[in-house]
């Protein structure tokens, strides 16, 4: 026992101590020190003959995990397991390999989806399936897949390779809603969770929704399941997403309250049905604006939720009460029009007290004017548009923000 501490220090210096387990007493008054498996530990014993000590290799079936291992973050555990694997195979760890191991990933049930920039070093390819088995074990997964670059087609199809496992269909639960999809055929953006939660909190009882870019049901389902929309028309042209959408409607028990329209939403024949239209396409849904105007109820209008990527300059920190964009040389009339179109909704409530970037306001005002013109041309009478809310969803790229404009559209009374 007296020799256990110096022996442990020597093993640590040789990078052979297995930090996942504790030192353990064994019968006869000896102490077992956990070492990484492989010939390196045996060679170390031969090269470090300890004077007066009897050392031997011992296999313990159920070693006691160390305290550090029990609370070890997944990313750290992954690195430890990979270092152990390479040492067992006689390979050395390097800074290049350290940078190549992912810090984050997506988890869909028992499948982990790795980022495209991970495990790109040549050494990993030499390891074969043992690498993916080690990664899956470290992350508590049964299946692994790796994301590639989004294909440059109109459907923004993912390029995903299944690394471990045979079935690429997964299930993901968001806010009590079940989504199933083929991870190699359909994209799932966890960054949109805040918008899905916001949609789920809306009061849409009795309303008819038209979702022009439904995908696998990212927003259609929150509208139906939580926001209590009476009925939804879901438009989608990707056959893989359509299959997932059908399954997801059934999984969540709302298939009887949704009609799927397969094909290009620009050719949608619906008219005069919607209280609310969701245009969840980025970087721009502008091609769908004429369709959105056609499906709105011509007698009462409704609300459009328009997704868009807007580029904005970095903004310096300001005090909390600086919520509005700077007013730049407006006339009194222009200022009044700006307030009426951007601050007040039909209920008289002010737009959210949040710091809105000037570029967002400029784009929102231009979009409101364009929609107003489309509606007037379509119906042969003037319409009014009111900016109810501008929601920042996420940063899409440096200084590019994915935002959602809630735009109320109503026909003007004669």
C-alpha positions as CSV (number, residue, x, y, z in Angstrom):
1,X,0.0,0.0,0.0
2,X,2.9,2.3,0.8
3,X,4.1,2.1,-2.8
4,X,0.7,2.8,-4.4
5,X,1.1,6.6,-4.6
6,X,4.5,6.7,-6.2
7,X,3.5,3.9,-8.6
8,X,0.4,5.9,-9.5
9,X,2.4,9.0,-10.2
10,X,4.7,7.0,-12.5
11,X,1.8,5.6,-14.4
12,X,0.3,9.0,-14.8
13,X,3.5,10.4,-16.2
14,X,3.6,7.5,-18.7
15,X,-0.1,8.2,-19.6
16,X,-1.0,4.7,-18.7
17,X,-3.3,5.3,-15.7
18,X,-7.0,4.7,-16.5
19,X,-8.7,7.7,-14.9
20,X,-12.1,6.1,-15.3
21,X,-11.6,3.9,-12.2
22,X,-10.5,4.1,-8.6
23,X,-7.6,2.4,-6.9
24,X,-8.9,-0.7,-5.2
25,X,-7.8,-3.0,-2.4
26,X,-7.5,-6.6,-3.3
27,X,-7.1,-9.7,-1.1
28,X,-3.7,-10.1,0.5
29,X,-3.2,-6.4,1.3
30,X,-2.3,-5.3,-2.2
31,X,-3.6,-2.4,-4.2
32,X,-4.8,-2.5,-7.8
33,X,-4.1,0.5,-9.9
34,X,-6.2,0.8,-13.1
35,X,-4.2,0.9,-16.3
36,X,-5.1,1.2,-19.9
37,X,-5.3,-2.2,-21.7
38,X,-2.6,-3.1,-24.1
39,X,1.0,-4.1,-24.4
40,X,2.2,-0.7,-23.3
41,X,1.3,-1.4,-19.7
42,X,3.0,-4.8,-19.7
43,X,6.1,-3.2,-21.2
44,X,6.0,-0.5,-18.5
45,X,6.1,-3.2,-15.8
46,X,9.1,-4.8,-17.4
47,X,10.9,-1.4,-17.9
48,X,10.2,-0.2,-14.3
49,X,11.2,-2.9,-12.0
50,X,10.2,-1.6,-8.6
51,X,12.7,-2.6,-6.0
52,X,11.3,-4.9,-3.4
53,X,7.8,-4.9,-4.9
54,X,5.9,-7.6,-6.6
55,X,3.8,-6.2,-9.5
56,X,1.6,-8.2,-11.8
57,X,-1.3,-7.6,-14.2
58,X,-4.7,-8.4,-12.8
59,X,-8.1,-8.3,-14.5
60,X,-11.0,-7.0,-12.3
61,X,-14.5,-7.8,-13.7
62,X,-16.3,-4.8,-12.1
63,X,-13.9,-2.0,-11.3
64,X,-15.2,0.9,-9.3
65,X,-15.7,4.1,-11.4
66,X,-13.8,7.1,-10.2
67,X,-15.7,10.2,-9.0
68,X,-14.4,12.2,-12.0
69,X,-15.7,9.6,-14.4
70,X,-19.2,9.6,-12.8
71,X,-19.5,13.4,-13.5
72,X,-17.4,13.6,-16.6
73,X,-18.9,15.8,-19.4
74,X,-19.7,13.7,-22.5
75,X,-17.2,15.7,-24.6
76,X,-14.4,15.0,-22.1
77,X,-15.4,11.4,-21.8
78,X,-15.2,11.1,-25.6
79,X,-11.7,12.4,-25.7
80,X,-10.6,10.1,-22.9
81,X,-12.0,7.1,-24.7
82,X,-10.3,8.1,-28.0
83,X,-7.0,8.7,-26.3
84,X,-7.3,5.3,-24.6
85,X,-8.1,3.6,-28.0
86,X,-5.1,5.1,-29.7
87,X,-2.7,4.2,-27.0
88,X,-4.0,0.6,-27.1
89,X,-3.4,0.6,-30.9
90,X,0.1,2.1,-30.5
91,X,-0.8,5.4,-31.9
92,X,0.0,8.8,-30.4
93,X,-2.3,11.6,-29.6
94,X,-1.7,15.0,-31.2
95,X,-3.1,18.5,-31.3
96,X,-4.5,17.9,-34.7
97,X,-6.6,15.0,-33.4
98,X,-7.6,17.1,-30.4
99,X,-9.0,19.7,-32.7
100,X,-10.7,17.1,-34.8
101,X,-12.9,15.6,-32.0
102,X,-16.3,17.3,-31.8
103,X,-17.4,19.4,-28.8
104,X,-21.1,19.3,-29.7
105,X,-23.4,17.0,-31.7
106,X,-27.1,16.4,-32.3
107,X,-28.9,13.6,-30.5
108,X,-32.0,12.0,-31.9
109,X,-33.1,9.2,-29.6
110,X,-30.3,6.5,-29.7
111,X,-28.6,8.1,-32.8
112,X,-26.0,10.8,-32.5
113,X,-25.4,13.1,-35.5
114,X,-21.8,14.3,-35.7
115,X,-20.8,17.6,-37.4
116,X,-19.3,17.7,-40.8
117,X,-15.9,19.1,-39.6
118,X,-15.3,16.3,-37.1
119,X,-13.0,13.2,-37.6
120,X,-11.5,14.4,-40.8
121,X,-7.9,13.5,-40.0
122,X,-6.4,10.6,-42.0
123,X,-5.7,8.5,-38.9
124,X,-9.4,8.1,-38.1
125,X,-10.1,6.4,-41.4
126,X,-7.4,3.8,-40.6
127,X,-9.2,2.7,-37.5
128,X,-12.4,1.5,-39.3
129,X,-15.5,0.4,-37.3
130,X,-13.7,0.3,-34.0
131,X,-13.6,4.1,-34.0
132,X,-17.4,4.5,-34.4
133,X,-18.0,1.8,-31.8
134,X,-15.8,3.7,-29.3
135,X,-17.5,7.0,-30.1
136,X,-21.0,5.5,-29.8
137,X,-20.1,3.9,-26.5
138,X,-18.6,7.1,-25.1
139,X,-21.7,9.1,-26.0
140,X,-24.3,6.5,-25.0
141,X,-25.6,5.9,-28.5
142,X,-26.5,2.9,-30.5
143,X,-26.2,4.5,-33.9
144,X,-23.9,7.2,-35.4
145,X,-24.2,9.4,-38.4
146,X,-22.1,12.3,-39.8
147,X,-23.5,15.4,-41.5
148,X,-22.0,16.7,-44.7
149,X,-22.7,19.9,-46.6
150,X,-26.2,20.7,-47.5
151,X,-26.7,19.7,-51.2
152,X,-27.2,22.7,-53.5
153,X,-30.7,21.7,-54.6
154,X,-34.0,23.5,-54.2
155,X,-35.0,21.1,-51.4
156,X,-31.8,21.8,-49.3
157,X,-31.3,18.1,-48.9
158,X,-28.9,17.0,-46.3
159,X,-25.8,15.0,-47.0
160,X,-25.6,12.5,-44.1
161,X,-23.7,9.3,-43.9
162,X,-24.8,6.5,-41.5
163,X,-21.6,5.3,-39.7
164,X,-22.9,2.8,-37.2
165,X,-26.3,1.0,-37.4
166,X,-28.6,0.1,-40.3
167,X,-31.8,2.1,-39.8
168,X,-31.6,5.8,-40.4
169,X,-35.1,6.7,-39.1
170,X,-35.0,8.5,-35.8
171,X,-37.5,10.1,-33.4
172,X,-37.0,13.4,-31.7
173,X,-39.3,15.0,-29.0
174,X,-39.7,18.8,-28.8
175,X,-42.0,20.3,-26.3
176,X,-44.1,17.2,-26.1
177,X,-44.4,16.8,-29.9
178,X,-43.0,13.7,-31.5
179,X,-41.1,14.1,-34.8
180,X,-39.8,11.1,-36.8
181,X,-37.8,11.4,-39.9
182,X,-35.0,9.8,-41.9
183,X,-31.8,11.6,-40.8
184,X,-30.1,10.9,-44.1
185,X,-33.0,12.5,-46.1
186,X,-34.4,15.3,-43.9
187,X,-32.9,18.1,-41.9
188,X,-33.9,19.0,-38.3
189,X,-32.8,22.3,-36.9
190,X,-32.6,22.5,-33.1
191,X,-31.9,26.2,-33.5
192,X,-35.6,26.8,-34.3
193,X,-36.8,25.6,-30.9
194,X,-37.5,29.1,-29.6
195,X,-39.8,29.8,-32.6
196,X,-41.6,26.5,-32.2
197,X,-42.2,27.3,-28.5
198,X,-43.5,30.7,-29.5
199,X,-45.8,29.2,-32.0
200,X,-47.0,26.7,-29.4
201,X,-47.9,29.5,-27.1
202,X,-50.2,31.3,-29.6
203,X,-53.9,31.3,-29.3
204,X,-55.2,29.9,-32.6
205,X,-58.5,28.3,-31.5
206,X,-60.9,28.1,-34.3
207,X,-58.4,29.3,-36.9
208,X,-57.3,27.8,-40.2
209,X,-53.6,27.7,-40.9
210,X,-51.8,27.4,-44.2
211,X,-48.1,26.3,-43.8
212,X,-46.5,26.9,-47.2
213,X,-43.2,25.1,-46.3
214,X,-44.3,22.4,-43.9
215,X,-41.2,20.1,-44.1
216,X,-41.7,17.3,-41.6
217,X,-44.2,19.4,-39.6
218,X,-41.7,21.6,-37.7
219,X,-44.4,24.4,-37.3
220,X,-47.5,22.7,-38.5
221,X,-47.5,20.4,-35.5
222,X,-47.1,23.1,-32.8
223,X,-50.0,25.0,-34.3
224,X,-52.2,21.9,-34.2
225,X,-51.0,20.3,-31.0
226,X,-50.5,23.3,-28.7
227,X,-51.9,26.4,-30.3
228,X,-55.2,24.6,-31.0
229,X,-55.6,25.6,-34.6
230,X,-58.8,24.1,-36.0
231,X,-57.3,22.9,-39.2
232,X,-54.1,23.1,-41.2
233,X,-53.2,22.9,-44.9
234,X,-49.5,21.7,-45.1
235,X,-47.6,22.3,-48.3
236,X,-44.4,20.3,-49.1
237,X,-42.7,19.1,-52.2
238,X,-39.8,17.0,-50.8
239,X,-41.0,13.3,-51.0
240,X,-38.9,12.3,-48.0
241,X,-40.3,15.1,-45.9
242,X,-43.8,14.3,-47.0
243,X,-43.4,10.7,-45.8
244,X,-42.2,12.0,-42.4
245,X,-45.0,14.6,-42.3
246,X,-47.6,11.9,-42.7
247,X,-46.1,9.8,-40.0
248,X,-45.7,12.8,-37.6
249,X,-49.4,13.9,-38.0
250,X,-50.4,10.3,-37.1
251,X,-47.9,10.0,-34.3
252,X,-49.4,13.1,-32.6
253,X,-53.0,12.2,-33.3
254,X,-53.8,15.3,-35.5
255,X,-54.0,13.7,-38.9
256,X,-57.7,14.4,-39.2
257,X,-57.1,18.1,-38.8
258,X,-54.6,18.5,-41.5
259,X,-54.7,18.3,-45.3
260,X,-51.3,17.7,-47.1
261,X,-50.7,19.4,-50.4
262,X,-47.8,17.7,-52.2
263,X,-45.9,19.7,-54.7
264,X,-44.7,23.3,-55.4
265,X,-46.5,25.6,-53.0
266,X,-46.3,28.4,-55.7
267,X,-48.9,26.3,-57.6
268,X,-51.2,25.9,-54.7
269,X,-54.9,26.2,-55.8
270,X,-56.3,27.2,-52.4
271,X,-57.9,30.6,-52.0
272,X,-59.7,32.6,-49.3
273,X,-59.3,30.0,-46.5
274,X,-56.6,31.1,-44.1
275,X,-56.7,33.0,-40.8
276,X,-52.9,32.5,-40.5
277,X,-50.1,31.7,-42.9
278,X,-46.7,30.4,-42.0
279,X,-43.8,31.1,-44.4
280,X,-41.0,29.3,-42.7
281,X,-38.4,29.3,-45.5
282,X,-35.0,30.9,-45.3
283,X,-33.0,32.7,-46.5
284,X,-36.2,34.2,-48.0
285,X,-39.8,33.2,-48.5
286,X,-40.5,36.1,-50.8
287,X,-41.6,33.8,-53.7
288,X,-44.4,32.6,-51.5
289,X,-45.8,36.0,-50.7
290,X,-48.3,36.2,-53.6
291,X,-49.6,32.7,-52.6
292,X,-49.9,33.8,-49.0
293,X,-52.0,36.8,-50.1
294,X,-54.3,34.5,-52.1
295,X,-55.0,32.1,-49.3
296,X,-55.8,34.7,-46.7
297,X,-59.5,35.2,-46.1
298,X,-60.5,38.1,-48.4
299,X,-63.3,39.3,-46.1
300,X,-61.3,39.4,-42.8
301,X,-57.7,38.9,-43.6
302,X,-55.3,37.4,-41.1
303,X,-51.7,37.2,-39.9
304,X,-48.6,36.2,-41.9
305,X,-45.5,34.8,-40.1
306,X,-42.7,35.6,-42.6
307,X,-39.2,34.1,-42.0
308,X,-36.2,35.9,-43.5
309,X,-32.5,36.2,-43.1
310,X,-31.5,39.8,-42.7
311,X,-27.9,41.1,-42.6
312,X,-27.3,43.7,-39.9
313,X,-24.3,45.7,-38.7
314,X,-22.9,44.7,-35.2
315,X,-24.5,46.9,-32.5
316,X,-22.7,48.3,-29.5
317,X,-24.2,47.7,-26.0
318,X,-26.9,50.2,-24.9
319,X,-29.1,50.8,-21.9
320,X,-32.2,48.7,-21.4
321,X,-34.5,51.6,-22.2
322,X,-33.0,52.0,-25.7
323,X,-35.4,49.7,-27.4
324,X,-36.1,51.5,-30.6
325,X,-33.9,51.9,-33.7
326,X,-32.5,55.4,-34.2
327,X,-34.9,57.9,-35.8
328,X,-33.0,59.3,-38.8
329,X,-34.4,62.6,-40.1
330,X,-38.1,61.7,-40.5
331,X,-40.7,64.3,-41.0
332,X,-43.5,64.4,-38.4
333,X,-45.9,62.6,-40.8
334,X,-43.3,59.9,-41.6
335,X,-42.6,59.5,-37.9
336,X,-46.3,59.0,-37.2
337,X,-46.7,56.5,-40.0
338,X,-43.7,54.6,-38.7
339,X,-45.2,54.4,-35.2
340,X,-48.6,53.3,-36.5
341,X,-47.1,50.6,-38.7
342,X,-44.4,49.2,-36.4
343,X,-45.5,49.8,-32.8
344,X,-49.2,49.0,-32.6
345,X,-51.1,45.9,-33.5
346,X,-54.8,45.6,-34.0
347,X,-55.3,44.9,-30.3
348,X,-53.5,48.1,-29.4
349,X,-50.6,46.3,-27.8
350,X,-47.1,47.6,-28.4
351,X,-44.5,45.5,-30.3
352,X,-42.3,43.5,-28.0
353,X,-40.0,45.5,-25.8
354,X,-36.9,44.2,-27.3
355,X,-33.9,45.7,-29.0
356,X,-34.6,45.7,-32.7
357,X,-31.8,46.3,-35.1
358,X,-32.5,49.1,-37.7
359,X,-32.0,46.8,-40.6
360,X,-34.7,44.5,-39.3
361,X,-37.1,47.4,-39.1
362,X,-36.2,48.5,-42.6
363,X,-36.8,45.1,-44.0
364,X,-40.0,44.6,-42.1
365,X,-41.4,48.0,-43.3
366,X,-40.5,47.1,-46.9
367,X,-42.1,43.7,-46.6
368,X,-45.3,45.2,-45.2
369,X,-45.5,47.7,-48.1
370,X,-44.9,44.9,-50.6
371,X,-47.6,42.7,-49.1
372,X,-50.0,45.7,-48.9
373,X,-49.5,46.3,-52.6
374,X,-50.0,42.6,-53.5
375,X,-53.3,42.4,-51.5
376,X,-54.6,45.6,-53.1
377,X,-53.8,44.4,-56.6
378,X,-55.3,41.0,-55.9
379,X,-58.6,42.2,-54.4
380,X,-59.0,45.6,-56.2
381,X,-59.4,47.4,-52.9
382,X,-56.9,48.9,-50.3
383,X,-55.6,46.8,-47.5
384,X,-53.7,47.8,-44.3
385,X,-50.8,45.9,-42.9
386,X,-49.5,46.2,-39.3
387,X,-46.2,44.9,-37.9
388,X,-47.2,43.1,-34.7
389,X,-43.9,41.6,-33.8
390,X,-40.3,40.9,-35.0
391,X,-38.8,37.8,-33.5
392,X,-35.1,37.0,-33.6
393,X,-34.7,33.2,-34.0
394,X,-31.0,32.8,-34.3
395,X,-27.8,33.9,-36.0
396,X,-27.6,32.2,-39.3
397,X,-24.1,33.5,-40.1
398,X,-21.9,36.3,-38.9
399,X,-24.1,39.4,-38.8
400,X,-26.9,37.5,-40.6
401,X,-30.0,36.9,-38.4
402,X,-32.9,34.6,-39.0
403,X,-36.0,36.7,-38.0
404,X,-39.7,36.2,-38.2
405,X,-42.1,39.1,-39.0
406,X,-45.7,38.8,-37.7
407,X,-47.7,40.9,-40.1
408,X,-51.4,41.5,-39.6
409,X,-53.2,42.1,-42.9
410,X,-56.8,43.4,-43.0
411,X,-59.0,44.8,-45.8
412,X,-59.9,48.4,-45.3
413,X,-63.6,49.2,-44.8
414,X,-65.2,51.3,-47.6
